[in-house]
Amino acid sequence: MKNRSSDPYAAWRYPSFRNLLLGRMIFLMGTQAQAMALGWEIYNRTDNPFSLGLVALFKGIPMVLFTLPGGVIADRFDRRVIIRICLSGATCTSLAMAYASFQSASLWILYALLFLDSSFMRMTTPAGASLMPMLIPKELLENGVKWSSNIFQTTSLIGPALAGFILSWNLQATYLMCAGTSLTFIALVTRMDVRLQEKRTRQHWRKEVMEGLEFVWSRKVLLGTVSLDLFAVLFGGAVYLLPVFARDILPPVLGMTREQMLGWLHAAPAAGALSMGMVIAHRPPFTRAGRAMLWGVAGFGAVTIAFGLSRSFWVSWPLLFLAGAFDNISVVVRHTLVNVLTPDVMRGRVSAVNSIFIGSSNELGGFESGLVAKLFSPVISVVSGGIATLVVVLLWAGFFPRLREFGRFQDADDPSER
């Protein structure tokens, strides 16, 4: 029998894991398309880059409000039930967005629906993130995280590219597509066989939230990892300004509409991340994971600067491709550490802390990018963000020496790594 540790497809041999990844792939394809369509619609109706910053803000507020309580709920109840309930709510908001867009409703209605949609997603994120360790053995978690990251990047590649063509035909169809993918994910979650969650003594929810925060704080390698990603994403939020680059900054491309240009630009980081993900999925486990993460984030900052200065679609696309490739290294390191270090009874809360660090920085980074673009210019916003990312890497290499020296994931539960 093939050694599971050397089998790059070991996690796929578990049916419930396959259902999770298939459902996530289909669903994320829809959410990627919906996010791109919403940004395109709002920018075309306002001609104001700050309106894209507001999109990020209305997605980010629920992240701050609901992710940590969502982690407590994920540790208390059946995670599959939580996912099904929240995805049902997200289906309704996607249908409502399609109707509001068709009626050319006030932008504040679209912002309100976006807030609701993000609220449902934030409540389900900890449950979804903490479900995978219940589907495969612990020794396969790194393998599972690599493939989970690859699935995310595949959808980030296909979703925007597909959305670019759908947008050229019918804007509202992208919202309807997202609703359909939510329903598909609900059906696949229902088919999963999950081992029972460990029983634990319940406490006041605020105390349980604090336990998750204290756990991350006490593991310095984990704290350094998630905080590095937080600040890198906070300053490197060029993706939210892609509608501006596709419509107003980059010259037109022969045989391609502006909507299709936007779709390909959105897909480029995912293509790079998927390519990198396939490489590391077929390679042995990391032996110097901390150093690999630091170099990956530094590379992300450098190509972000170059993208901001580019004035050619054919140069910008490869730069975004490289940004995704570098970013995927930190994603794999961070998610694997969260799953390896965390006991099952705390996975929901720790996943929530991880999500709020990274997710809120995504949305707040988008808001920051839109604000700087409004006050100065989109180019200054992107270039300054890349420079700030490089500065953060240098600072974190000094602040967190254990992160810089961290090696193999199988040693992550050693007290010396905390």
C-alpha positions as semicolon CSV with decimal commas, in nm:
position;residue;x (nm);y (nm);z (nm)
1;M;0,000;0,000;0,000
2;K;0,128;0,346;-0,090
3;N;0,271;0,549;0,199
4;R;0,012;0,818;0,273
5;S;0,276;1,078;0,362
6;S;0,431;1,047;0,014
7;D;0,099;1,028;-0,174
8;P;0,017;1,376;-0,313
9;Y;-0,350;1,274;-0,353
10;A;-0,392;1,110;-0,011
11;A;-0,658;1,353;0,118
12;W;-0,867;1,304;-0,196
13;R;-0,918;0,938;-0,106
14;Y;-1,167;1,041;0,166
15;P;-1,520;1,087;0,017
16;S;-1,636;1,355;0,264
17;F;-1,322;1,558;0,195
18;R;-1,396;1,533;-0,178
19;N;-1,752;1,656;-0,119
20;L;-1,624;1,950;0,085
21;L;-1,375;2,058;-0,180
22;L;-1,616;2,007;-0,470
23;G;-1,887;2,209;-0,294
24;R;-1,641;2,482;-0,199
25;M;-1,510;2,497;-0,556
26;I;-1,856;2,545;-0,707
27;F;-1,969;2,792;-0,442
28;L;-1,655;3,007;-0,450
29;M;-1,677;3,024;-0,827
30;G;-2,015;3,193;-0,782
31;T;-1,901;3,429;-0,507
32;Q;-1,597;3,536;-0,709
33;A;-1,819;3,616;-1,006
34;Q;-2,069;3,804;-0,787
35;A;-1,797;4,013;-0,619
36;M;-1,653;4,114;-0,954
37;A;-1,994;4,199;-1,097
38;L;-2,088;4,411;-0,796
39;G;-1,765;4,611;-0,812
40;W;-1,808;4,665;-1,186
41;E;-2,171;4,776;-1,152
42;I;-2,102;5,020;-0,869
43;Y;-1,796;5,175;-1,033
44;N;-1,980;5,222;-1,363
45;R;-2,269;5,391;-1,182
46;T;-2,050;5,626;-0,977
47;D;-1,720;5,678;-1,167
48;N;-1,566;5,710;-0,821
49;P;-1,289;5,478;-0,693
50;F;-1,397;5,554;-0,336
51;S;-1,723;5,368;-0,406
52;L;-1,509;5,055;-0,444
53;G;-1,361;5,130;-0,104
54;L;-1,715;5,136;0,035
55;V;-1,774;4,791;-0,114
56;A;-1,478;4,669;0,089
57;L;-1,603;4,850;0,401
58;F;-1,952;4,699;0,386
59;K;-1,796;4,356;0,345
60;G;-1,549;4,419;0,626
61;I;-1,784;4,541;0,900
62;P;-1,961;4,201;0,931
63;M;-1,617;4,042;0,948
64;V;-1,540;4,239;1,263
65;L;-1,888;4,195;1,414
66;F;-1,971;3,831;1,346
67;T;-1,659;3,622;1,284
68;L;-1,559;3,571;1,649
69;P;-1,916;3,487;1,763
70;G;-1,930;3,257;1,460
71;G;-1,628;3,073;1,597
72;V;-1,803;3,012;1,931
73;I;-2,112;2,883;1,747
74;A;-1,895;2,652;1,534
75;D;-1,750;2,493;1,850
76;R;-2,095;2,449;2,009
77;F;-2,311;2,310;1,727
78;D;-2,296;2,079;1,426
79;R;-2,080;2,265;1,175
80;R;-2,268;2,119;0,879
81;V;-2,598;2,263;1,005
82;I;-2,439;2,606;1,051
83;I;-2,307;2,600;0,694
84;R;-2,645;2,500;0,549
85;I;-2,834;2,775;0,737
86;C;-2,587;3,049;0,642
87;L;-2,567;2,940;0,278
88;S;-2,947;2,952;0,258
89;G;-2,930;3,315;0,370
90;A;-2,657;3,391;0,115
91;T;-2,873;3,240;-0,159
92;C;-3,152;3,482;-0,072
93;T;-2,921;3,786;-0,075
94;S;-2,782;3,691;-0,417
95;L;-3,136;3,666;-0,557
96;A;-3,220;4,003;-0,400
97;M;-2,907;4,159;-0,557
98;A;-3,015;4,035;-0,899
99;Y;-3,359;4,194;-0,855
100;A;-3,219;4,523;-0,716
101;S;-2,970;4,545;-1,003
102;F;-3,242;4,475;-1,262
103;Q;-3,455;4,753;-1,112
104;S;-3,156;4,994;-1,097
105;A;-3,226;5,035;-0,727
106;S;-3,037;5,280;-0,506
107;L;-2,675;5,191;-0,447
108;W;-2,746;5,197;-0,075
109;I;-2,979;4,900;-0,126
110;L;-2,695;4,712;-0,295
111;Y;-2,460;4,808;-0,011
112;A;-2,719;4,686;0,244
113;L;-2,759;4,354;0,062
114;L;-2,382;4,322;0,046
115;F;-2,370;4,376;0,425
116;L;-2,627;4,096;0,478
117;D;-2,451;3,864;0,235
118;S;-2,117;3,921;0,406
119;S;-2,279;3,865;0,747
120;F;-2,398;3,519;0,643
121;M;-2,055;3,439;0,503
122;R;-1,875;3,553;0,818
123;M;-2,092;3,331;1,037
124;T;-2,021;3,028;0,822
125;T;-1,645;3,082;0,769
126;P;-1,526;2,939;1,107
127;A;-1,755;2,637;1,067
128;G;-1,624;2,567;0,717
129;A;-1,259;2,621;0,809
130;S;-1,281;2,393;1,114
131;L;-1,468;2,116;0,930
132;M;-1,178;1,980;0,724
133;P;-0,978;1,836;1,020
134;M;-1,287;1,627;1,103
135;L;-1,278;1,463;0,758
136;I;-0,917;1,343;0,725
137;P;-0,641;1,215;0,961
138;K;-0,413;1,470;1,125
139;E;-0,107;1,355;0,934
140;L;-0,282;1,451;0,608
141;L;-0,377;1,805;0,713
142;E;-0,089;1,971;0,525
143;N;-0,186;1,774;0,215
144;G;-0,552;1,870;0,263
145;V;-0,469;2,240;0,312
146;K;-0,260;2,243;-0,006
147;W;-0,547;2,100;-0,211
148;S;-0,800;2,326;-0,040
149;S;-0,588;2,625;-0,137
150;N;-0,561;2,492;-0,493
151;I;-0,939;2,461;-0,514
152;F;-0,981;2,819;-0,392
153;Q;-0,737;2,944;-0,653
154;T;-0,903;2,738;-0,927
155;T;-1,234;2,907;-0,852
156;S;-1,063;3,246;-0,832
157;L;-0,929;3,177;-1,179
158;I;-1,243;3,041;-1,343
159;G;-1,499;3,258;-1,161
160;P;-1,375;3,602;-1,271
161;A;-1,287;3,487;-1,623
162;L;-1,636;3,341;-1,661
163;A;-1,791;3,649;-1,502
164;G;-1,617;3,872;-1,756
165;F;-1,801;3,697;-2,038
166;I;-2,131;3,685;-1,847
167;L;-2,104;4,059;-1,772
168;S;-2,072;4,128;-2,144
169;W;-2,403;3,947;-2,190
170;N;-2,608;4,017;-1,877
171;L;-2,501;4,169;-1,543
172;Q;-2,780;4,019;-1,331
173;A;-2,697;3,667;-1,450
174;T;-2,383;3,671;-1,235
175;Y;-2,590;3,719;-0,918
176;L;-2,824;3,436;-1,022
177;M;-2,522;3,214;-1,090
178;C;-2,399;3,277;-0,734
179;A;-2,738;3,177;-0,590
180;G;-2,726;2,850;-0,783
181;T;-2,377;2,765;-0,658
182;S;-2,488;2,823;-0,296
183;L;-2,767;2,568;-0,335
184;T;-2,524;2,317;-0,484
185;F;-2,288;2,353;-0,187
186;I;-2,578;2,298;0,055
187;A;-2,659;1,967;-0,118
188;L;-2,297;1,846;-0,099
189;V;-2,255;1,944;0,269
190;T;-2,564;1,734;0,349
191;R;-2,389;1,425;0,207
192;M;-2,081;1,450;0,430
193;D;-2,008;1,195;0,700
194;V;-1,835;1,378;0,985
195;R;-1,701;1,233;1,308
196;L;-1,864;1,376;1,619
197;Q;-1,720;1,695;1,766
198;E;-1,554;1,662;2,103
199;K;-1,775;1,753;2,397
200;R;-1,667;2,044;2,612
201;T;-1,794;2,254;2,899
202;R;-1,971;2,566;2,776
203;Q;-1,887;2,905;2,923
204;H;-2,004;3,259;2,858
205;W;-1,948;3,336;2,491
206;R;-1,721;3,633;2,565
207;K;-1,491;3,409;2,773
208;E;-1,484;3,155;2,492
209;V;-1,393;3,426;2,241
210;M;-1,108;3,538;2,467
211;E;-0,980;3,179;2,487
212;G;-0,940;3,176;2,109
213;L;-0,753;3,508;2,113
214;E;-0,531;3,395;2,403
215;F;-0,448;3,071;2,223
216;V;-0,321;3,256;1,915
217;W;-0,132;3,509;2,131
218;S;0,047;3,232;2,323
219;R;0,175;3,062;2,005
220;K;0,425;3,318;1,877
221;V;0,486;3,137;1,548
222;L;0,111;3,137;1,482
223;L;0,076;3,501;1,593
224;G;0,360;3,608;1,367
225;T;0,214;3,419;1,073
226;V;-0,140;3,557;1,090
227;S;-0,029;3,912;1,175
228;L;0,220;3,915;0,886
229;D;-0,057;3,818;0,646
230;L;-0,286;4,077;0,805
231;F;-0,059;4,373;0,736
232;A;0,060;4,245;0,398
233;V;-0,298;4,214;0,274
234;L;-0,399;4,541;0,442
235;F;-0,147;4,739;0,238
236;G;-0,144;4,524;-0,076
237;G;-0,512;4,563;-0,165
238;A;-0,471;4,628;-0,539
239;V;-0,748;4,384;-0,636
240;Y;-1,025;4,622;-0,530
241;L;-0,896;4,882;-0,776
242;L;-0,887;4,648;-1,076
243;P;-1,207;4,801;-1,225
244;V;-1,024;5,136;-1,235
245;F;-0,717;4,986;-1,406
246;A;-0,929;4,784;-1,651
247;R;-1,149;5,077;-1,753
248;D;-0,940;5,391;-1,714
249;I;-0,565;5,322;-1,683
250;L;-0,462;5,030;-1,904
251;P;-0,496;5,083;-2,281
252;P;-0,758;4,872;-2,465
253;V;-0,665;4,527;-2,594
254;L;-0,763;4,432;-2,948
255;G;-1,049;4,183;-2,953
256;M;-1,126;4,218;-2,583
257;T;-1,395;4,427;-2,412
258;R;-1,320;4,620;-2,094
259;E;-1,535;4,371;-1,901
260;Q;-1,330;4,084;-2,037
261;M;-1,007;4,267;-1,949
262;L;-1,136;4,298;-1,593
263;G;-1,221;3,929;-1,583
264;W;-0,873;3,825;-1,698
265;L;-0,703;4,065;-1,456
266;H;-0,910;3,925;-1,168
267;A;-0,820;3,572;-1,276
268;A;-0,444;3,635;-1,298
269;P;-0,361;3,613;-0,922
270;A;-0,561;3,291;-0,901
271;A;-0,377;3,144;-1,198
272;G;-0,046;3,219;-1,029
273;A;-0,162;3,084;-0,694
274;L;-0,296;2,767;-0,855
275;S;0,030;2,711;-1,041
276;M;0,230;2,755;-0,721
277;G;-0,018;2,537;-0,533
278;M;0,019;2,252;-0,779
279;V;0,398;2,273;-0,746
280;I;0,402;2,259;-0,365
281;A;0,127;1,994;-0,355
282;H;0,356;1,757;-0,546
283;R;0,664;1,844;-0,343
284;P;0,761;1,710;0,002
285;P;0,640;1,903;0,309
286;F;0,808;2,236;0,388
287;T;1,134;2,209;0,581
288;R;1,184;2,588;0,626
289;A;0,825;2,707;0,623
290;G;0,883;3,035;0,809
291;R;1,153;3,159;0,574
292;A;0,946;3,052;0,273
293;M;0,654;3,260;0,400
294;L;0,867;3,572;0,455
295;W;1,013;3,550;0,104
296;G;0,668;3,488;-0,040
297;V;0,519;3,800;0,119
298;A;0,821;4,006;0,011
299;G;0,776;3,886;-0,347
300;F;0,407;3,980;-0,327
301;G;0,497;4,335;-0,224
302;A;0,757;4,374;-0,500
303;V;0,529;4,268;-0,786
304;T;0,248;4,485;-0,646
305;I;0,474;4,789;-0,690
306;A;0,555;4,683;-1,047
307;F;0,185;4,631;-1,127
308;G;0,101;4,983;-1,010
309;L;0,360;5,126;-1,250
310;S;0,266;4,909;-1,549
311;R;0,081;5,059;-1,847
312;S;0,036;4,743;-2,050
313;F;-0,220;4,467;-2,004
314;W;0,038;4,212;-2,121
315;V;0,278;4,324;-1,847
316;S;0,014;4,371;-1,576
317;W;-0,131;4,021;-1,620
318;P;0,198;3,834;-1,552
319;L;0,267;4,062;-1,254
320;L;-0,071;3,976;-1,100
321;F;0,005;3,610;-1,180
322;L;0,327;3,636;-0,977
323;A;0,145;3,816;-0,695
324;G;-0,090;3,520;-0,662
325;A;0,195;3,270;-0,674
326;F;0,386;3,443;-0,394
327;D;0,071;3,492;-0,186
328;N;-0,021;3,122;-0,202
329;I;0,294;3,028;-0,010
330;S;0,183;3,227;0,294
331;V;-0,173;3,094;0,264
332;V;-0,057;2,731;0,284
333;V;0,181;2,796;0,575
334;R;-0,080;2,989;0,774
335;H;-0,371;2,750;0,726
336;T;-0,159;2,443;0,798
337;L;-0,027;2,592;1,122
338;V;-0,379;2,682;1,237
339;N;-0,502;2,326;1,178
340;V;-0,197;2,148;1,320
341;L;-0,162;2,352;1,638
342;T;-0,528;2,378;1,736
343;P;-0,723;2,111;1,933
344;D;-1,064;2,020;1,790
345;V;-1,258;2,180;2,078
346;M;-1,108;2,521;1,987
347;R;-1,086;2,496;1,609
348;G;-1,395;2,709;1,544
349;R;-1,271;2,994;1,763
350;V;-0,911;2,984;1,641
351;S;-1,030;2,965;1,280
352;A;-1,245;3,270;1,356
353;V;-0,944;3,461;1,489
354;N;-0,748;3,363;1,179
355;S;-1,038;3,467;0,955
356;I;-1,088;3,802;1,124
357;F;-0,717;3,879;1,098
358;I;-0,701;3,799;0,728
359;G;-1,056;3,871;0,613
360;S;-1,087;4,206;0,784
361;S;-0,750;4,312;0,646
362;N;-0,872;4,217;0,297
363;E;-1,175;4,440;0,325
364;L;-1,011;4,720;0,525
365;G;-0,722;4,704;0,278
366;G;-0,972;4,753;-0,003
367;F;-1,120;5,051;0,180
368;E;-0,773;5,195;0,240
369;S;-0,688;5,149;-0,129
370;G;-1,007;5,323;-0,239
371;L;-0,949;5,611;0,003
372;V;-0,586;5,666;-0,104
373;A;-0,694;5,642;-0,469
374;K;-0,956;5,911;-0,407
375;L;-0,715;6,142;-0,221
376;F;-0,416;6,091;-0,451
377;S;-0,446;5,844;-0,739
378;P;-0,501;5,471;-0,798
379;V;-0,136;5,433;-0,902
380;I;-0,006;5,593;-0,581
381;S;-0,244;5,372;-0,382
382;V;-0,109;5,049;-0,531
383;V;0,260;5,144;-0,534
384;S;0,260;5,277;-0,177
385;G;0,082;4,961;-0,062
386;G;0,353;4,742;-0,215
387;I;0,626;4,947;-0,047
388;A;0,449;4,920;0,289
389;T;0,429;4,540;0,246
390;L;0,806;4,517;0,203
391;V;0,857;4,727;0,517
392;V;0,626;4,494;0,713
393;V;0,827;4,187;0,606
394;L;1,150;4,344;0,732
395;L;0,990;4,439;1,063
396;W;0,830;4,097;1,119
397;A;1,155;3,914;1,044
398;G;1,299;4,102;1,342
399;F;0,992;4,096;1,571
400;F;0,929;3,720;1,533
401;P;1,260;3,530;1,519
402;R;1,077;3,200;1,579
403;L;0,879;3,260;1,261
404;R;1,200;3,327;1,068
405;E;1,355;3,006;1,206
406;F;1,044;2,786;1,190
407;G;1,098;2,462;0,999
408;R;0,870;2,158;0,965
409;F;0,498;2,142;1,045
410;Q;0,535;1,811;1,229
411;D;0,739;2,002;1,489
412;A;0,475;2,273;1,528
413;D;0,330;2,133;1,851
414;D;0,671;2,148;2,022
415;P;0,655;2,400;2,312
416;S;0,974;2,557;2,184
417;E;0,784;2,674;1,877
418;R;0,516;2,858;2,077
